[in-house]
Amino acid sequence: MKLGFIGTGNMASAIMGGIIRKQLIPAEEIIGADLFAPGREHVKEQFGIQVTDSNKEVVEKADVIVLSVKPQFYADVIKEIKDDIRDSQIIITIAPGKTLGWLGEQFGKPVKIVRTMPNTPALVSAGMTAACPNEHLTEEELAYVRTLLESFGRVELIPENLMDVVVSVSGSSPAYVFMLIEEMADAAVSGGMPRPQAYRFAAQAVLGSAKMVLDTGKHPGELKDMVCSPAGTTIEAVRTLEELGFRSAIFEAMKVCEETSRSL
């Protein structure tokens, strides 16, 4: 199947890069549209795909179309292309707040749509993507879309009512983790460690901890307890984090993120 992108920003680049690296679709069978000439020329140079300034050209040439523009532009883009969408084409969306119901209303006819929420670690093939199809896709078509999404990380199918939760727990959460790494490094720098080295230590600790959760299947609390020796350094750090409201701050930030997503 030929693949098209309307919008060629960071997330589109992550998706097309993963697909090309896994050799699922050749670069010459991928086309990206962007009104911003430097943006589309960048992906042409980086991946060797076809590019255009015409959204309609993407619809004409592609079997699967990724709507990778900002959420506020979805209505205008769909209005432009809806009459040209064919029954056989699959639309993949990556916009928070744009429900399958809303998308169906915008197209005004039965269209095969998979609503997804990837995250920026897709840029390094370590993404986490939630996917939710509408009723018009076959099992084979959904399996194909899942294969495309798995080219840049893990994928899970979810009911649509959880999509705003996904935004908070994986879509936006890299920002929280980057803040954690930044603050850990700042503290290490205050102790005398060179900043580049501090970032490496902090980032590797986060990477390894996440891998332990995924690979061992152990509860995060159990893994935390494994680090906390009696009367040791770690339990004192944990006590201070609890005293300063670490857990509550994360919880409340995620709930605000979820609520904001619902309001988009």
TAWO-V18090 format. One record per pair of residues at least 12 apart in sequence whose ideal C-beta (glycine too) atoms are under 7 Angstrom apart, sorted by the first residue. I is the first residue (numbers start at 1). J is the second residue. D is the distance in whole Angstrom. If there is no record, write none. Layout:
i=I j=J d=D
i=I j=J d=D
This chain:
i=1 j=63 d=4
i=1 j=64 d=5
i=2 j=29 d=5
i=2 j=61 d=6
i=2 j=62 d=5
i=2 j=63 d=5
i=3 j=19 d=7
i=3 j=25 d=5
i=3 j=29 d=7
i=3 j=30 d=5
i=3 j=62 d=6
i=3 j=64 d=5
i=4 j=31 d=5
i=4 j=58 d=4
i=4 j=61 d=6
i=4 j=62 d=3
i=4 j=65 d=5
i=5 j=32 d=4
i=5 j=33 d=7
i=5 j=58 d=7
i=5 j=66 d=5
i=5 j=68 d=5
i=6 j=33 d=5
i=6 j=55 d=5
i=6 j=58 d=6
i=6 j=65 d=7
i=6 j=67 d=5
i=6 j=68 d=7
i=6 j=69 d=6
i=6 j=77 d=6
i=7 j=34 d=6
i=7 j=68 d=4
i=7 j=69 d=4
i=8 j=32 d=4
i=8 j=34 d=4
i=8 j=39 d=5
i=8 j=40 d=5
i=8 j=43 d=5
i=9 j=39 d=7
i=9 j=68 d=6
i=10 j=120 d=7
i=10 j=123 d=7
i=11 j=68 d=6
i=11 j=94 d=6
i=11 j=118 d=6
i=11 j=122 d=7
i=12 j=32 d=7
i=12 j=66 d=7
i=12 j=68 d=4
i=13 j=43 d=6
i=14 j=122 d=4
i=14 j=123 d=4
i=14 j=127 d=7
i=14 j=152 d=6
i=15 j=66 d=6
i=15 j=122 d=7
i=15 j=152 d=6
i=16 j=30 d=6
i=16 j=43 d=7
i=16 j=47 d=6
i=16 j=49 d=6
i=17 j=47 d=7
i=18 j=122 d=7
i=18 j=125 d=6
i=18 j=151 d=4
i=18 j=152 d=3
i=19 j=148 d=6
i=19 j=151 d=5
i=20 j=47 d=6
i=22 j=151 d=4
i=24 j=147 d=7
i=24 j=148 d=6
i=24 j=151 d=6
i=27 j=47 d=5
i=27 j=48 d=4
i=27 j=49 d=5
i=30 j=49 d=4
i=30 j=50 d=7
i=31 j=49 d=6
i=31 j=50 d=4
i=31 j=51 d=7
i=31 j=52 d=6
i=31 j=58 d=5
i=31 j=61 d=5
i=31 j=62 d=6
i=32 j=49 d=6
i=32 j=51 d=5
i=33 j=52 d=5
i=33 j=53 d=7
i=33 j=54 d=6
i=33 j=55 d=5
i=33 j=57 d=7
i=33 j=58 d=5
i=35 j=53 d=6
i=55 j=77 d=6
i=55 j=80 d=6
i=55 j=81 d=5
i=56 j=81 d=6
i=56 j=84 d=6
i=59 j=81 d=5
i=59 j=84 d=5
i=59 j=85 d=6
i=60 j=84 d=7
i=63 j=89 d=6
i=64 j=90 d=5
i=64 j=92 d=7
i=65 j=89 d=6
i=65 j=91 d=5
i=66 j=92 d=5
i=67 j=91 d=6
i=67 j=93 d=5
i=67 j=95 d=7
i=68 j=94 d=6
i=71 j=95 d=4
i=71 j=96 d=6
i=71 j=97 d=6
i=71 j=98 d=6
i=71 j=264 d=6
i=74 j=95 d=6
i=74 j=98 d=6
i=75 j=106 d=6
i=78 j=106 d=4
i=78 j=107 d=6
i=82 j=107 d=5
i=82 j=108 d=6
i=85 j=107 d=7
i=85 j=111 d=6
i=89 j=112 d=7
i=90 j=112 d=5
i=90 j=114 d=7
i=90 j=137 d=7
i=90 j=141 d=6
i=90 j=145 d=6
i=91 j=111 d=6
i=91 j=112 d=7
i=91 j=113 d=5
i=92 j=114 d=5
i=92 j=116 d=6
i=92 j=145 d=6
i=93 j=113 d=7
i=93 j=115 d=5
i=93 j=116 d=7
i=94 j=116 d=5
i=94 j=117 d=7
i=94 j=118 d=6
i=96 j=117 d=7
i=96 j=167 d=5
i=96 j=171 d=7
i=96 j=261 d=5
i=96 j=264 d=6
i=97 j=261 d=6
i=97 j=264 d=3
i=99 j=160 d=7
i=100 j=113 d=6
i=100 j=115 d=6
i=100 j=132 d=7
i=100 j=134 d=5
i=100 j=160 d=6
i=104 j=134 d=7
i=110 j=136 d=5
i=111 j=136 d=7
i=112 j=136 d=5
i=112 j=137 d=5
i=112 j=141 d=7
i=113 j=134 d=5
i=114 j=131 d=6
i=114 j=133 d=5
i=114 j=137 d=7
i=114 j=145 d=5
i=115 j=132 d=5
i=115 j=160 d=7
i=115 j=163 d=7
i=116 j=129 d=6
i=116 j=130 d=7
i=116 j=131 d=5
i=116 j=149 d=7
i=117 j=129 d=7
i=117 j=130 d=5
i=117 j=163 d=6
i=117 j=166 d=5
i=117 j=167 d=6
i=117 j=171 d=5
i=119 j=170 d=5
i=119 j=171 d=5
i=119 j=174 d=6
i=120 j=174 d=5
i=121 j=153 d=7
i=121 j=174 d=6
i=122 j=152 d=4
i=122 j=153 d=5
i=125 j=152 d=5
i=125 j=153 d=6
i=126 j=153 d=6
i=127 j=152 d=5
i=127 j=153 d=3
i=128 j=153 d=6
i=128 j=154 d=5
i=128 j=170 d=4
i=129 j=149 d=5
i=129 j=153 d=6
i=129 j=155 d=5
i=130 j=156 d=6
i=130 j=158 d=5
i=130 j=163 d=6
i=130 j=166 d=4
i=131 j=145 d=7
i=131 j=146 d=7
i=131 j=149 d=6
i=131 j=155 d=6
i=131 j=157 d=5
i=132 j=157 d=7
i=132 j=158 d=6
i=132 j=159 d=7
i=132 j=160 d=5
i=132 j=163 d=6
i=164 j=258 d=5
i=164 j=261 d=4
i=164 j=262 d=5
i=165 j=258 d=6
i=167 j=257 d=6
i=167 j=258 d=7
i=167 j=261 d=4
i=168 j=254 d=4
i=168 j=257 d=4
i=168 j=258 d=4
i=168 j=261 d=7
i=169 j=254 d=7
i=172 j=257 d=5
i=176 j=250 d=7
i=176 j=253 d=7
i=177 j=206 d=6
i=180 j=206 d=7
i=181 j=199 d=7
i=181 j=202 d=5
i=181 j=203 d=5
i=181 j=206 d=6
i=184 j=202 d=4
i=185 j=198 d=4
i=185 j=199 d=5
i=185 j=202 d=5
i=188 j=201 d=6
i=188 j=202 d=7
